[in-house]
Amino acid sequence: MKIAVIGCGWVGKKLAEYLTGRGHHVIATTTSPDKIQELKTVAAEVHLLDFSKDSESEFLNDTDAAIFSMPISRSSWFKGFEEMQNLFPKTILFSSTGIYPQENRIFSEKDTTNLRTDIAAAEKTVREKYPQTNILRFGGLMGGERTLQNFFRNREVSNPEKRVNYIHYEDILAIVELLINSDKASAIYNVVAPKHPAIGEILNREDGKSADSYDSGQRIISSELLIKEFNYTFLHPDPKFFSA
């Protein structure tokens, strides 16, 4: 397949490399000229595409799938994105579970009230142009060099009892591939590891039932819909062992 990864940040670059390794013709885009050479090592084509400026996108013609990985909470890309003339059979938008309110309860895709306005506006912008878009709402991006141990290396943990909603990038890659190969359209999925240990448990790698607790009175994002519809088994279900 010819797949465009539009916006190759931390996850986008890893996805481009993964899809290339799976035999796809990957088109990677970036807003930074400095990243072109780096991205040429993971994609068949690399192009500058900045929706906040006048950018041509003819190179995206005849693409089988487009994955939108723009900064979800920024509106600077809206106008240029809306002016795109390309047609895509399949589209995926990378969004964030930050769209849900900061309330201590379990959130699923059925929750549609009091959503964060900037992220909701971004999802709406993409859906209005490409109604078939599947939206993936990611939890905190983790894996590789992204670990809590590194994050708190030189800082104090003020809330060790706070439960996390994290996702390992390797699960993102696998889930994106699932969607690309599926007939799903216009769906929304939370993409969060099914276990929600506390920050202190992750830092100390403590075992215990608390990692499975959904009734702790804290903000928990559920990925049950994704698990059920795709019979998906997470490669990294427990954030305590993301860096193991």
C-alpha positions as a Markdown table, in Angstrom:
| # | Residue | x | y | z |
|---|---|---|---|---|
| 1 | Met | 0.0 | 0.0 | 0.0 |
| 2 | Lys | 1.0 | 3.6 | -0.5 |
| 3 | Ile | 0.6 | 5.2 | 3.0 |
| 4 | Ala | 1.2 | 8.8 | 3.9 |
| 5 | Val | 2.3 | 9.7 | 7.4 |
| 6 | Ile | 1.5 | 13.4 | 7.6 |
| 7 | Gly | 3.5 | 14.9 | 10.4 |
| 8 | Cys | 6.4 | 12.8 | 11.5 |
| 9 | Gly | 7.1 | 13.6 | 15.1 |
| 10 | Trp | 8.2 | 11.0 | 17.7 |
| 11 | Val | 5.5 | 8.5 | 16.9 |
| 12 | Gly | 5.2 | 9.4 | 13.2 |
| 13 | Lys | 8.8 | 8.6 | 12.5 |
| 14 | Lys | 8.5 | 5.2 | 14.3 |
| 15 | Leu | 5.3 | 4.5 | 12.4 |
| 16 | Ala | 7.0 | 5.3 | 9.1 |
| 17 | Glu | 9.9 | 3.0 | 9.8 |
| 18 | Tyr | 7.5 | 0.2 | 10.9 |
| 19 | Leu | 5.3 | 0.5 | 7.9 |
| 20 | Thr | 8.3 | 0.6 | 5.5 |
| 21 | Gly | 9.5 | -2.6 | 7.2 |
| 22 | Arg | 6.2 | -4.2 | 6.5 |
| 23 | Gly | 6.6 | -3.6 | 2.8 |
| 24 | His | 4.5 | -0.5 | 2.3 |
| 25 | His | 5.5 | 2.6 | 0.2 |
| 26 | Val | 5.6 | 5.3 | 2.9 |
| 27 | Ile | 5.4 | 9.0 | 2.2 |
| 28 | Ala | 6.6 | 11.0 | 5.2 |
| 29 | Thr | 5.9 | 14.7 | 5.7 |
| 30 | Thr | 7.6 | 17.2 | 8.0 |
| 31 | Thr | 7.4 | 21.0 | 8.6 |
| 32 | Ser | 11.1 | 21.1 | 9.2 |
| 33 | Pro | 13.8 | 21.0 | 6.4 |
| 34 | Asp | 16.3 | 19.8 | 9.0 |
| 35 | Lys | 14.4 | 16.5 | 9.4 |
| 36 | Ile | 14.3 | 15.6 | 5.7 |
| 37 | Gln | 17.6 | 13.6 | 5.7 |
| 38 | Glu | 16.7 | 11.8 | 8.9 |
| 39 | Leu | 13.2 | 10.8 | 7.6 |
| 40 | Lys | 14.7 | 9.5 | 4.3 |
| 41 | Thr | 16.1 | 6.6 | 6.3 |
| 42 | Val | 12.6 | 5.4 | 7.2 |
| 43 | Ala | 10.4 | 6.3 | 4.3 |
| 44 | Ala | 10.4 | 6.0 | 0.5 |
| 45 | Glu | 9.5 | 9.6 | 0.0 |
| 46 | Val | 9.9 | 12.7 | 2.3 |
| 47 | His | 8.2 | 16.0 | 1.6 |
| 48 | Leu | 7.9 | 19.4 | 3.3 |
| 49 | Leu | 4.3 | 20.0 | 4.1 |
| 50 | Asp | 3.3 | 22.9 | 6.5 |
| 51 | Phe | -0.4 | 23.6 | 6.6 |
| 52 | Ser | 0.3 | 27.0 | 8.2 |
| 53 | Lys | 2.0 | 28.1 | 5.0 |
| 54 | Asp | 1.2 | 27.7 | 1.3 |
| 55 | Ser | 2.1 | 24.1 | 0.7 |
| 56 | Glu | 1.5 | 21.9 | -2.3 |
| 57 | Ser | 0.3 | 18.4 | -1.7 |
| 58 | Glu | 0.0 | 16.8 | -5.2 |
| 59 | Phe | 2.5 | 14.2 | -4.1 |
| 60 | Leu | -0.2 | 12.7 | -1.9 |
| 61 | Asn | -2.4 | 11.8 | -4.9 |
| 62 | Asp | -3.1 | 8.1 | -5.4 |
| 63 | Thr | -2.3 | 7.4 | -1.7 |
| 64 | Asp | -4.2 | 4.5 | -0.3 |
| 65 | Ala | -4.2 | 5.7 | 3.3 |
| 66 | Ala | -3.4 | 8.9 | 5.1 |
| 67 | Ile | -2.4 | 9.1 | 8.7 |
| 68 | Phe | -2.8 | 12.6 | 10.2 |
| 69 | Ser | -0.3 | 13.1 | 13.0 |
| 70 | Met | -0.3 | 16.9 | 13.2 |
| 71 | Pro | -0.1 | 18.6 | 16.7 |
| 72 | Ile | -3.7 | 17.9 | 17.8 |
| 73 | Ser | -4.1 | 20.8 | 20.2 |
| 74 | Arg | -2.8 | 23.5 | 17.8 |
| 75 | Ser | -5.1 | 25.3 | 15.3 |
| 76 | Ser | -2.3 | 26.6 | 13.1 |
| 77 | Trp | -2.8 | 23.7 | 10.6 |
| 78 | Phe | -6.6 | 24.0 | 10.3 |
| 79 | Lys | -6.8 | 26.5 | 7.3 |
| 80 | Gly | -4.2 | 24.8 | 5.2 |
| 81 | Phe | -5.6 | 21.4 | 6.0 |
| 82 | Glu | -9.1 | 22.5 | 5.0 |
| 83 | Glu | -7.7 | 23.6 | 1.6 |
| 84 | Met | -6.3 | 20.2 | 0.7 |
| 85 | Gln | -7.7 | 18.8 | -2.5 |
| 86 | Asn | -6.5 | 15.2 | -2.1 |
| 87 | Leu | -8.8 | 12.2 | -1.8 |
| 88 | Phe | -7.9 | 9.3 | 0.4 |
| 89 | Pro | -9.7 | 5.9 | 0.6 |
| 90 | Lys | -8.7 | 5.5 | 4.3 |
| 91 | Thr | -7.8 | 8.1 | 6.9 |
| 92 | Ile | -6.7 | 7.9 | 10.5 |
| 93 | Leu | -6.2 | 10.9 | 12.9 |
| 94 | Phe | -3.9 | 10.7 | 15.9 |
| 95 | Ser | -5.7 | 12.5 | 18.8 |
| 96 | Ser | -5.4 | 12.4 | 22.6 |
| 97 | Thr | -7.2 | 11.2 | 25.6 |
| 98 | Gly | -6.6 | 14.7 | 26.9 |
| 99 | Ile | -9.9 | 15.5 | 25.3 |
| 100 | Tyr | -11.7 | 14.0 | 28.3 |
| 101 | Pro | -12.4 | 16.2 | 31.3 |
| 102 | Gln | -10.1 | 16.1 | 34.3 |
| 103 | Glu | -12.6 | 14.2 | 36.5 |
| 104 | Asn | -12.1 | 11.2 | 38.6 |
| 105 | Arg | -14.1 | 8.5 | 36.9 |
| 106 | Ile | -13.8 | 6.0 | 34.0 |
| 107 | Phe | -14.0 | 7.5 | 30.5 |
| 108 | Ser | -15.0 | 5.6 | 27.3 |
| 109 | Glu | -15.7 | 6.7 | 23.8 |
| 110 | Lys | -19.3 | 7.2 | 24.7 |
| 111 | Asp | -18.4 | 10.2 | 26.8 |
| 112 | Thr | -19.2 | 13.2 | 24.6 |
| 113 | Thr | -19.8 | 16.1 | 27.1 |
| 114 | Asn | -17.4 | 18.7 | 28.5 |
| 115 | Leu | -14.7 | 17.6 | 26.0 |
| 116 | Arg | -11.6 | 19.8 | 25.7 |
| 117 | Thr | -12.5 | 22.4 | 23.1 |
| 118 | Asp | -9.2 | 22.6 | 21.2 |
| 119 | Ile | -8.9 | 18.9 | 20.7 |
| 120 | Ala | -12.6 | 18.5 | 19.9 |
| 121 | Ala | -12.2 | 21.3 | 17.3 |
| 122 | Ala | -9.3 | 19.5 | 15.7 |
| 123 | Glu | -11.2 | 16.2 | 15.5 |
| 124 | Lys | -14.2 | 18.0 | 14.0 |
| 125 | Thr | -12.0 | 19.8 | 11.4 |
| 126 | Val | -10.6 | 16.4 | 10.1 |
| 127 | Arg | -13.9 | 14.6 | 10.2 |
| 128 | Glu | -15.7 | 17.4 | 8.3 |
| 129 | Lys | -13.2 | 17.1 | 5.4 |
| 130 | Tyr | -12.8 | 13.3 | 5.6 |
| 131 | Pro | -15.9 | 11.8 | 7.2 |
| 132 | Gln | -14.4 | 8.3 | 7.0 |
| 133 | Thr | -11.6 | 9.1 | 9.4 |
| 134 | Asn | -10.9 | 6.7 | 12.3 |
| 135 | Ile | -9.8 | 8.6 | 15.3 |
| 136 | Leu | -7.2 | 7.1 | 17.7 |
| 137 | Arg | -7.1 | 8.9 | 21.1 |
| 138 | Phe | -3.7 | 8.1 | 22.6 |
| 139 | Gly | -2.8 | 8.1 | 26.3 |
| 140 | Gly | 0.6 | 9.3 | 27.4 |
| 141 | Leu | 3.2 | 8.2 | 24.9 |
| 142 | Met | 5.8 | 5.9 | 26.3 |
| 143 | Gly | 8.4 | 3.3 | 25.4 |
| 144 | Gly | 12.1 | 3.4 | 24.4 |
| 145 | Glu | 13.7 | 6.5 | 25.9 |
| 146 | Arg | 10.4 | 7.7 | 27.2 |
| 147 | Thr | 10.1 | 6.4 | 30.7 |
| 148 | Leu | 9.0 | 7.8 | 34.0 |
| 149 | Gln | 12.4 | 6.9 | 35.4 |
| 150 | Asn | 14.0 | 9.3 | 32.9 |
| 151 | Phe | 11.2 | 11.9 | 33.5 |
| 152 | Phe | 11.7 | 12.0 | 37.2 |
| 153 | Arg | 15.5 | 11.5 | 37.1 |
| 154 | Asn | 16.1 | 15.0 | 38.5 |
| 155 | Arg | 12.7 | 16.0 | 39.9 |
| 156 | Glu | 10.5 | 15.0 | 42.8 |
| 157 | Val | 7.3 | 13.0 | 42.5 |
| 158 | Ser | 4.6 | 15.1 | 44.0 |
| 159 | Asn | 1.7 | 12.6 | 43.3 |
| 160 | Pro | 3.0 | 9.0 | 43.5 |
| 161 | Glu | -0.6 | 7.7 | 44.0 |
| 162 | Lys | -1.8 | 9.1 | 40.7 |
| 163 | Arg | -2.9 | 6.3 | 38.3 |
| 164 | Val | -1.6 | 6.6 | 34.8 |
| 165 | Asn | -3.2 | 6.3 | 31.3 |
| 166 | Tyr | -0.2 | 5.4 | 29.2 |
| 167 | Ile | 0.4 | 3.6 | 25.9 |
| 168 | His | 3.6 | 2.0 | 24.5 |
| 169 | Tyr | 4.4 | 3.1 | 21.0 |
| 170 | Glu | 4.8 | -0.5 | 19.8 |
| 171 | Asp | 1.1 | -1.0 | 20.5 |
| 172 | Ile | 0.3 | 2.1 | 18.5 |
| 173 | Leu | 2.2 | 0.7 | 15.5 |
| 174 | Ala | 0.3 | -2.6 | 15.7 |
| 175 | Ile | -3.1 | -0.9 | 16.2 |
| 176 | Val | -2.6 | 1.4 | 13.3 |
| 177 | Glu | -1.8 | -1.5 | 11.1 |
| 178 | Leu | -4.9 | -3.3 | 12.2 |
| 179 | Leu | -7.0 | -0.3 | 11.3 |
| 180 | Ile | -5.3 | 0.1 | 7.9 |
| 181 | Asn | -6.2 | -3.5 | 7.1 |
| 182 | Ser | -9.7 | -3.3 | 8.4 |
| 183 | Asp | -13.0 | -2.0 | 6.9 |
| 184 | Lys | -13.7 | 0.2 | 9.9 |
| 185 | Ala | -14.6 | 3.8 | 9.1 |
| 186 | Ser | -15.7 | 6.9 | 11.2 |
| 187 | Ala | -14.9 | 5.1 | 14.5 |
| 188 | Ile | -13.2 | 6.5 | 17.6 |
| 189 | Tyr | -11.0 | 4.4 | 19.8 |
| 190 | Asn | -9.2 | 5.1 | 23.1 |
| 191 | Val | -5.7 | 3.6 | 22.8 |
| 192 | Val | -4.4 | 3.1 | 26.4 |
| 193 | Ala | -2.8 | 0.2 | 28.1 |
| 194 | Pro | -5.4 | -1.8 | 30.0 |
| 195 | Lys | -3.6 | -1.6 | 33.3 |
| 196 | His | -3.4 | 1.6 | 35.3 |
| 197 | Pro | -0.7 | 1.5 | 38.0 |
| 198 | Ala | 0.2 | 4.4 | 40.2 |
| 199 | Ile | 3.2 | 6.5 | 39.3 |
| 200 | Gly | 4.9 | 5.3 | 42.4 |
| 201 | Glu | 4.3 | 1.7 | 41.4 |
| 202 | Ile | 5.9 | 2.3 | 38.0 |
| 203 | Leu | 9.0 | 3.9 | 39.5 |
| 204 | Asn | 9.4 | 1.1 | 42.0 |
| 205 | Arg | 8.1 | -1.6 | 39.7 |
| 206 | Glu | 5.9 | -2.9 | 42.5 |
| 207 | Asp | 3.5 | -5.8 | 41.8 |
| 208 | Gly | 0.0 | -5.8 | 43.1 |
| 209 | Lys | -3.7 | -5.9 | 42.3 |
| 210 | Ser | -3.9 | -2.2 | 42.2 |
| 211 | Ala | -2.6 | -2.2 | 38.6 |
| 212 | Asp | -6.0 | -3.7 | 37.5 |
| 213 | Ser | -8.1 | -1.5 | 39.7 |
| 214 | Tyr | -10.8 | 0.5 | 37.8 |
| 215 | Asp | -12.6 | 1.6 | 41.0 |
| 216 | Ser | -9.9 | 3.7 | 42.6 |
| 217 | Gly | -11.8 | 6.9 | 42.3 |
| 218 | Gln | -9.3 | 8.3 | 39.8 |
| 219 | Arg | -9.4 | 9.4 | 36.2 |
| 220 | Ile | -9.2 | 6.2 | 34.1 |
| 221 | Ile | -9.4 | 6.0 | 30.3 |
| 222 | Ser | -10.8 | 2.7 | 29.1 |
| 223 | Ser | -9.7 | 0.8 | 25.9 |
| 224 | Glu | -12.4 | -1.8 | 26.2 |
| 225 | Leu | -14.0 | -0.9 | 22.9 |
| 226 | Leu | -10.8 | -1.4 | 21.0 |
| 227 | Ile | -10.1 | -4.7 | 22.8 |
| 228 | Lys | -13.6 | -6.0 | 22.1 |
| 229 | Glu | -14.0 | -5.0 | 18.4 |
| 230 | Phe | -10.5 | -6.2 | 17.3 |
| 231 | Asn | -10.0 | -8.9 | 19.9 |
| 232 | Tyr | -6.8 | -7.1 | 20.5 |
| 233 | Thr | -4.2 | -8.2 | 23.0 |
| 234 | Phe | -1.8 | -5.5 | 24.1 |
| 235 | Leu | 1.9 | -6.1 | 23.5 |
| 236 | His | 2.6 | -4.0 | 26.6 |
| 237 | Pro | -0.5 | -4.1 | 28.9 |
| 238 | Asp | 1.2 | -2.9 | 32.1 |
| 239 | Pro | 3.1 | 0.4 | 32.2 |
| 240 | Lys | 5.2 | -0.9 | 35.1 |
| 241 | Phe | 7.1 | -2.9 | 32.6 |
| 242 | Phe | 7.3 | -0.6 | 29.7 |
| 243 | Ser | 11.0 | 0.0 | 30.3 |
| 244 | Ala | 11.8 | -3.5 | 31.4 |
